[in-house]
Amino acid sequence: TQCDAGTYAPNNGMAECIRCGPGRYSKQKGQVSCDDCEKGKVAANTSSTACTSCDERGTRFTSLEGSTECSACKVDYVWD
């Protein structure tokens, strides 16, 4: 089975694909694993095909890879 984006199959011949967990994604068909979202991006749901930027204006952030949610910056601070 060639798995759709957002899912993966670690072994050839698997009957079912596995969904990427929160904080992870696969952007192409046929993946054998999912990737962690990079710092500054999140994937809150399962089966993500991409990660979402925390905030274009720099008021929210995540400093960890594989994050599922963004945090608010302290008052008068921005994420750079």
N, C-alpha and C positions, 0 to 999 in steps of 0.2 A: 504494500500500500504506500503510495506517495502522499504524505500528509500535506494538508493545506497550511498556508501561513498561519501562525498563531498556535500551531500544534507541532509535535515531533514524534519520531519513532526511533529510539536508541538502537534497535536491532532490526536487521532486514527480516522481512516476512512477518512482521507483527500484524495481527488482524485489525487492531484498532490503534488510532493515534492518541497521544497524550497531550492534553492542553498545557500550554505554558502557564506557570503559576503567576500570581501577582508579583510585580517587580521584575518580570522577565518577558521576553518577546522572541518571536521568530518572524522575519520579514519575507521569507521565501518558502515555496513548496519544497518538500523533500528534506527538511532539516533533521539531523540526528540529535540535536539538543537545542535548548533555548539560551539566549544571551541575557545577562543582567542589564538593566537600564543603566546608562552611565550617570555619573554625578550630575545633578541639576535636572534630571528627568525622572519621570515615574510611569508606572503602569499599575493602575489600581485594580484592574480586573484580570480574570484568566483569559487565555487565548488572544493576547495582544499581538498585533502585527507591527507595532511601533510604540515608542515611549513618548510621553508628552512633556514639554518643557514646563517647569514649575511656574514661571512667570516671566513674561517678556519685559516687564518694568523693573524687575529685580527686587520686588518686595517679598517674594516667597522663594524658598530654596530647599534643597536636600544635598547633603554633603556625602552621602553614602551611595554606593552602587547597589542596584537591585531594590530600590525604594518603591513603596506603594503609596506614599503621600508626601506632600510638601509641608514645610513648616514656615510660619510667618517670621520675617526678620524682626529684630528688636526695633523699637521706635527710633527713628532717625538713622537707621542703618539700611543698606541695600546689599544684595548679593552681587558680587562682581566676578 
